[in-house]
Amino acid sequence: MVTFVAGLGYRAIAFGRLRRAVTRHHAADPYDVVYQFSNIETFGVPFGLTRSVPLVIHPETHMAGELRWLLAERSLGRRCEPWYRSLLVCSVFALRTFVQRTTIHQASLLICISGVFRDHLINDYRFPRGATLVVPNPVDIERFGEIKNGIGQPPTAVVIGRIAVRKGVEQIVALSHLLKERGLNVRLRIVGAHSQWSDYRPLLEDLEPTNTTYVGHLGSAEIPVELSRNDILIQASKYEPFGLTVAEALAAGTPVIATTEVGAIEGVSSSSVVATPVSDPEALADAAETMLERLRADGEGVRRTARADAQRLFSADVVCQRISEALEDLVASRRDGGL
């Protein structure tokens, strides 16, 4: 809690320094465009600069979505965390939601990391669709070596992500029991730690112990190896603007089971992914059976298609080229308009 609160204070100090630095540089060599990655709040942009210089915001999440699931899962939160912690986090997120509804409209262009995320931003913040562009996050394809051959005995499915709100942790717990009830010989591996503001690890005490292992936190350098040793990645999130581990799994040649809220599955070939509804562990179990049948029938083909999807959608060259062209087009249109 101390880290969470202190972090907010340090961010405020950093934003003040950033505003002063941008002001100095703009005075010496005026900017053509301001590109802000990750955050929607524009505290680091000097006041008044966006009147003359177009602002592009490229967010990775939005507080209205985070707050929605904090409130929707309050009963789960009470099982895991003290009430005063949840109250503080909800209060901070509510304030940030209010600020974001205003600051997002300073942007001339909103780059959205998925179509489903764009829809949330439009619905929650009333941002005009015509000023948006969907560009997925990039993945370093070269981090991932040769794709896996064959299928494990028994097959293994890995869940990688924070053990926290809106990640569908309780759905994975239910899935572990369904797999046993159905007699489906699949091992589950759960990889991840909690976040500063949400800790759902107590829910993992209800996992089926005969088929599930909680690994805990792994460093980013260990993720390629983890993906290559498993047959399937499962992402059960209820809100997931993108889902980097999904894109990384595809780059590793690992097919994916994910909910329709996971932005990274957009545009992926149907053989590489099975999409399921949100909060439906039965559908997750069905998807596991479907994906295993595909792997047994043509595992090499499924894995090669997954890798090809990652290269087509998430390679750094493709993503950066699209963003670069969008920035150049925006600056050109503003100049043509007399600015």
C-alpha positions in Angstrom: 0.0 0.0 0.0 2.9 2.4 0.8 4.5 1.6 -2.5 1.2 2.2 -4.4 0.5 5.6 -2.7 4.1 6.7 -2.9 4.2 5.8 -6.6 1.4 8.3 -7.3 3.4 11.0 -5.6 6.6 10.3 -7.5 4.6 10.2 -10.8 3.3 13.7 -10.0 6.9 15.0 -9.4 8.1 13.3 -12.7 5.2 14.9 -14.7 6.2 18.3 -13.5 9.8 17.8 -14.5 8.6 16.4 -17.9 6.5 19.5 -18.6 9.4 21.8 -18.0 11.8 19.7 -20.2 9.2 19.6 -23.0 8.7 23.4 -22.8 12.5 24.0 -23.0 13.0 21.7 -26.0 9.9 23.1 -27.8 11.2 26.6 -27.4 14.6 25.6 -28.9 13.3 23.4 -31.7 9.5 23.3 -32.0 7.8 20.0 -32.1 5.6 18.9 -35.0 3.6 16.4 -33.0 3.5 15.2 -29.4 3.2 11.4 -29.1 2.3 10.0 -25.7 2.5 6.3 -25.0 0.8 4.3 -22.3 -1.1 6.9 -20.3 -4.2 8.9 -21.1 -3.7 11.6 -18.5 -1.7 14.4 -20.1 0.0 15.8 -17.0 3.4 15.6 -18.7 2.3 17.8 -21.6 2.8 21.6 -21.0 -0.5 23.4 -20.6 -1.5 25.1 -23.9 0.9 23.2 -26.1 -1.8 21.1 -27.7 -3.4 24.3 -29.1 -0.6 24.6 -31.7 0.9 21.0 -31.8 -1.3 17.9 -32.4 -1.3 15.4 -29.6 -1.4 11.6 -30.2 -2.3 9.4 -27.3 -1.4 5.7 -27.5 -2.9 4.1 -24.3 -2.4 0.6 -23.0 -5.4 0.6 -20.6 -8.1 3.0 -19.4 -9.3 3.5 -15.8 -13.0 3.2 -16.6 -12.4 -0.4 -17.6 -10.2 -1.2 -14.6 -12.7 0.4 -12.3 -15.6 -1.4 -13.8 -14.1 -4.8 -13.0 -12.9 -3.7 -9.5 -16.6 -2.9 -8.7 -18.0 -6.0 -10.5 -15.6 -8.3 -8.7 -15.9 -6.7 -5.2 -17.1 -10.0 -3.7 -14.0 -11.7 -5.0 -11.9 -8.8 -3.8 -13.3 -9.2 -0.3 -12.1 -12.8 -0.2 -8.6 -11.7 -0.9 -7.9 -8.2 0.4 -9.0 -5.9 3.3 -11.8 -3.5 2.6 -9.8 -0.4 3.1 -7.3 -1.4 0.4 -10.1 -1.9 -2.1 -11.8 1.4 -1.1 -8.5 3.3 -1.6 -7.8 1.7 -5.0 -11.4 2.3 -6.2 -11.2 5.9 -5.1 -8.0 6.5 -7.0 -9.3 4.8 -10.1 -12.6 6.8 -9.9 -10.6 10.0 -9.8 -8.4 9.0 -12.7 -11.5 8.0 -14.7 -12.9 11.5 -14.2 -9.6 13.0 -15.3 -9.2 10.7 -18.3 -12.7 11.6 -19.6 -11.5 15.2 -20.0 -7.8 14.8 -21.0 -8.4 12.2 -23.7 -10.3 14.8 -25.8 -7.1 16.9 -26.1 -5.9 14.2 -28.5 -6.0 14.8 -32.3 -5.5 11.0 -32.8 -6.0 8.0 -30.5 -4.0 4.9 -31.4 -5.8 1.9 -29.9 -4.0 -1.4 -29.4 -7.1 -3.4 -30.4 -10.6 -2.9 -31.8 -12.3 -4.1 -28.7 -10.3 -1.6 -26.7 -11.2 1.2 -29.1 -14.9 0.3 -28.6 -14.5 0.6 -24.8 -12.7 4.0 -25.1 -15.5 5.3 -27.4 -18.3 4.1 -25.2 -16.8 5.1 -21.9 -15.1 8.4 -22.8 -17.2 9.4 -25.9 -14.1 9.8 -28.0 -14.9 10.2 -31.8 -14.3 7.0 -33.8 -13.1 9.0 -36.8 -10.0 10.2 -34.8 -8.9 6.7 -33.9 -6.6 4.1 -35.4 -6.1 0.5 -34.4 -2.5 -0.7 -34.3 -1.6 -3.8 -32.2 1.4 -3.9 -29.9 4.7 -5.2 -31.3 6.5 -8.4 -30.3 10.2 -9.1 -30.7 9.8 -12.3 -32.8 13.5 -13.0 -32.6 13.2 -13.7 -28.9 11.4 -17.0 -29.7 13.3 -19.9 -31.2 12.2 -22.9 -33.1 8.6 -24.0 -32.6 7.8 -27.0 -30.5 7.4 -30.4 -32.2 4.8 -32.9 -31.1 2.5 -32.6 -28.1 3.3 -33.2 -24.4 2.4 -36.4 -22.6 0.3 -35.3 -20.9 -0.4 -32.0 -22.8 0.1 -28.8 -20.8 -1.7 -25.5 -20.9 -0.1 -22.4 -19.4 -1.8 -19.3 -18.0 0.5 -16.3 -17.8 -0.5 -13.0 -16.3 -1.2 -11.1 -13.1 -3.1 -13.0 -10.3 -5.4 -10.0 -10.0 -8.7 -8.4 -10.8 -10.3 -8.9 -14.2 -7.8 -11.6 -15.3 -10.4 -14.4 -14.8 -8.5 -16.1 -12.0 -11.6 -17.8 -10.6 -12.5 -19.0 -14.1 -9.1 -20.8 -14.3 -9.8 -22.3 -10.8 -13.2 -23.6 -12.1 -11.5 -24.9 -15.3 -9.0 -27.0 -13.3 -11.9 -28.9 -11.7 -13.8 -29.2 -15.0 -10.8 -30.9 -16.6 -10.7 -33.5 -13.9 -14.5 -34.0 -14.0 -14.4 -34.6 -17.8 -11.4 -36.9 -17.5 -9.4 -34.6 -19.8 -5.7 -35.4 -19.2 -4.3 -31.9 -19.4 -1.9 -30.2 -17.0 -2.4 -26.6 -16.1 0.6 -24.3 -15.2 -0.2 -20.8 -13.7 2.6 -18.2 -14.0 2.4 -14.8 -12.5 2.4 -12.6 -9.5 0.0 -10.1 -8.0 -0.1 -6.4 -8.7 0.5 -3.6 -6.3 -3.2 -2.8 -6.1 -4.8 -6.2 -6.5 -3.9 -9.7 -5.1 -6.1 -12.6 -6.0 -3.6 -15.3 -4.9 -5.9 -16.6 -2.1 -8.3 -17.8 -4.9 -5.6 -20.3 -6.0 -6.0 -22.3 -2.8 -9.1 -23.7 -4.5 -7.3 -25.1 -7.5 -7.5 -28.8 -8.3 -4.2 -30.0 -7.0 -4.0 -33.2 -9.1 -3.7 -31.3 -12.5 -2.6 -27.7 -11.7 0.7 -26.1 -10.6 1.1 -22.5 -9.5 4.6 -21.5 -10.6 4.6 -18.0 -9.3 6.5 -15.1 -10.9 8.9 -15.6 -13.8 11.2 -12.9 -15.3 10.6 -11.8 -18.9 13.7 -13.6 -20.0 12.1 -16.9 -18.9 8.9 -16.4 -20.8 10.1 -17.7 -24.2 11.2 -21.0 -22.6 8.0 -21.3 -20.7 5.9 -20.8 -23.8 7.9 -23.3 -25.8 7.5 -26.0 -23.3 3.7 -25.8 -23.2 1.2 -26.8 -25.8 -1.5 -24.1 -25.3 -1.8 -20.7 -23.7 -5.0 -19.8 -22.0 -6.1 -16.2 -21.4 -9.4 -15.9 -19.5 -9.5 -12.2 -19.0 -12.7 -10.3 -18.7 -11.1 -7.0 -19.8 -7.8 -7.1 -21.8 -7.0 -4.2 -24.1 -4.3 -6.3 -25.8 -2.7 -9.2 -23.9 1.0 -9.3 -24.7 1.5 -12.9 -23.6 -1.1 -13.9 -26.2 1.0 -12.3 -29.0 4.2 -13.8 -27.5 2.6 -17.2 -27.4 1.8 -17.0 -31.1 5.3 -15.9 -31.8 6.5 -19.0 -30.0 4.2 -21.1 -32.1 1.9 -21.9 -29.2 -1.8 -21.8 -30.0 -4.2 -19.8 -27.8 -7.5 -20.1 -26.0 -8.8 -16.6 -25.1 -12.0 -14.7 -24.3 -13.4 -12.4 -26.9 -12.3 -9.5 -24.7 -8.6 -10.2 -25.4 -7.5 -7.7 -28.1 -4.5 -9.6 -29.3 -6.6 -12.4 -30.9 -8.0 -10.0 -33.5 -7.0 -10.9 -37.0 -5.4 -14.2 -35.9 -6.2 -17.3 -38.0 -9.0 -19.5 -36.8 -6.7 -22.5 -36.5 -4.3 -20.7 -34.1 -6.9 -19.5 -31.6 -10.2 -20.6 -30.0 -12.3 -17.6 -28.7 -14.6 -18.1 -25.8 -17.2 -16.0 -24.0 -16.2 -14.1 -20.9 -16.8 -15.9 -17.5 -17.6 -19.3 -19.1 -15.3 -22.1 -17.7 -17.4 -24.7 -19.6 -16.5 -22.9 -22.8 -12.8 -22.9 -21.8 -12.9 -26.7 -21.2 -14.6 -27.2 -24.6 -11.9 -25.0 -26.2 -9.2 -27.1 -24.6 -10.6 -30.2 -26.1 -11.0 -28.6 -29.5 -7.4 -27.2 -29.5 -6.0 -30.6 -28.4 -7.8 -32.3 -31.3 -6.2 -29.8 -33.7 -2.8 -30.3 -32.3 -3.1 -34.1 -32.6 -4.4 -33.9 -36.1 -1.8 -31.3 -37.4 0.3 -29.9 -34.7 3.1 -28.6 -36.9 0.6 -26.8 -39.2 -1.1 -25.2 -36.2 2.1 -24.0 -34.7 3.5 -22.7 -38.0 0.3 -20.8 -38.6 0.5 -19.3 -35.1 4.1 -18.1 -35.8 3.1 -16.7 -39.2 0.2 -14.8 -37.6 2.6 -13.2 -35.1 5.0 -12.1 -37.8 2.1 -10.7 -39.9 0.4 -8.8 -37.1 3.0 -8.0 -34.4 6.4 -7.7 -36.0 8.1 -4.4 -34.9 8.6 -3.3 -38.5 4.9 -3.6 -39.4 3.7 -1.9 -36.2 6.2 0.9 -36.2 5.6 1.6 -39.9 1.9 2.0 -39.3 2.5 4.4 -36.4 5.0 6.4 -38.3 2.7 6.8 -41.3 -0.1 7.9 -39.0 2.0 10.6 -37.3 3.2 11.8 -40.7 -0.3 12.0 -42.1 -1.5 13.9 -39.0 1.2 16.5 -39.2 0.7 16.9 -43.0 -3.1 17.3 -42.6 -2.6 19.9 -39.8 -0.1 21.9 -42.0 -2.5 21.7 -45.0 -5.1 23.2 -42.6 -3.0 26.2 -42.0 -1.4 25.3 -38.6 
